[in-house]
Amino acid sequence: MGKLKFFAVIVVMYLVYLGFSKIMDTSLLVSEKINKKLDIEDVEKETTAIGLIMYLGNPPVMKEHLFMHSNEDCLIKKDIAELTSSAIYKCLKVDAVVKNKKIVSIIKEIEVIK
């Protein structure tokens, strides 16, 4: 009789596990569908953005650019980058082509952020 109870408990636990995993899989699928519908940022658009720009060489030539969310964030990361690199860094407000919160190309430099 003890083995039968043990087997019944194992079966019930397994059924609970299957039900729980089915619910979790369904909620993950729903969240993925919502994320796809809300992912409007997937389109390239021309906008004004703040970028951390890296210059190398003599005369300095732009080599890399990185999208920044705020002026303060850009200035903090600029200071860190200058401590760990010999490149020249500038925080700039630029007209740029942006896709998925990444600067694809810079059209025009508007102003230097200090």
C-alpha positions in Angstrom: 0.0 0.0 0.0 2.9 2.4 0.7 4.4 1.9 -2.7 1.0 2.7 -4.3 0.7 6.0 -2.4 4.3 6.9 -3.3 3.5 6.2 -7.0 0.3 8.2 -6.8 2.1 11.2 -5.3 4.8 11.0 -8.1 2.1 10.9 -10.8 0.2 13.9 -9.2 3.5 15.9 -9.0 4.2 15.1 -12.6 0.8 16.3 -13.8 1.1 19.5 -11.8 4.6 20.0 -13.4 3.1 19.5 -16.9 0.3 22.0 -16.2 2.6 24.6 -14.8 5.0 24.3 -17.8 2.1 24.5 -20.2 1.0 27.8 -18.6 4.5 29.2 -18.6 5.0 28.3 -22.3 1.7 30.0 -23.2 2.6 33.2 -21.3 6.1 33.3 -23.0 4.4 33.0 -26.4 2.0 35.8 -25.6 4.8 38.1 -24.4 6.9 37.3 -27.6 3.9 38.2 -29.8 3.4 41.5 -27.9 7.1 42.3 -28.2 6.9 41.8 -32.0 3.9 44.1 -32.3 5.5 46.8 -30.2 8.9 46.5 -32.0 8.3 49.6 -34.1 11.9 50.7 -33.6 13.0 48.1 -36.2 12.7 50.8 -38.9 15.5 53.2 -39.9 14.6 56.8 -39.3 16.3 60.1 -39.5 16.3 61.9 -36.2 18.3 64.0 -33.7 20.3 61.9 -31.3 23.1 62.1 -28.8 26.2 60.2 -29.7 29.6 59.3 -28.2 32.0 59.7 -31.1 35.5 58.2 -31.2 38.2 59.9 -33.4 41.5 58.3 -34.3 44.6 59.4 -36.2 46.3 62.7 -37.1 44.2 64.5 -38.3 41.4 62.9 -36.3 39.0 60.8 -38.3 35.7 59.5 -36.9 36.0 55.7 -36.4 33.0 54.8 -34.2 29.8 56.2 -32.9 27.5 55.0 -30.1 23.9 56.0 -29.3 23.5 57.6 -25.9 20.2 58.1 -24.0 21.1 61.3 -22.2 23.8 64.0 -22.0 24.9 63.0 -18.6 25.2 59.3 -19.6 27.3 60.4 -22.6 29.7 62.6 -20.5 30.2 59.8 -17.9 31.0 57.2 -20.6 33.3 59.7 -22.4 35.3 60.3 -19.2 35.7 56.5 -18.7 36.7 55.9 -22.3 39.3 58.7 -22.2 40.9 57.1 -19.1 41.2 53.7 -20.8 42.1 54.7 -24.4 44.4 57.0 -26.3 41.6 58.0 -28.8 39.7 61.3 -28.8 36.1 61.2 -27.7 33.3 63.8 -28.1 29.7 63.9 -27.0 27.8 65.3 -29.9 24.2 66.1 -30.7 23.8 64.9 -34.3 21.3 64.4 -37.1 21.6 60.6 -37.7 19.9 57.6 -39.1 18.9 55.5 -36.1 17.7 51.9 -36.1 16.9 49.9 -32.9 18.5 52.6 -30.7 21.8 52.3 -32.7 23.3 55.0 -34.9 23.6 53.6 -38.4 25.1 56.8 -39.9 25.7 60.4 -39.0 24.3 63.0 -41.4 25.4 66.2 -39.6 27.0 67.2 -36.4 24.8 69.8 -34.6 26.7 70.7 -31.4 29.3 69.5 -28.9 27.9 68.6 -25.5 30.1 69.8 -22.6 
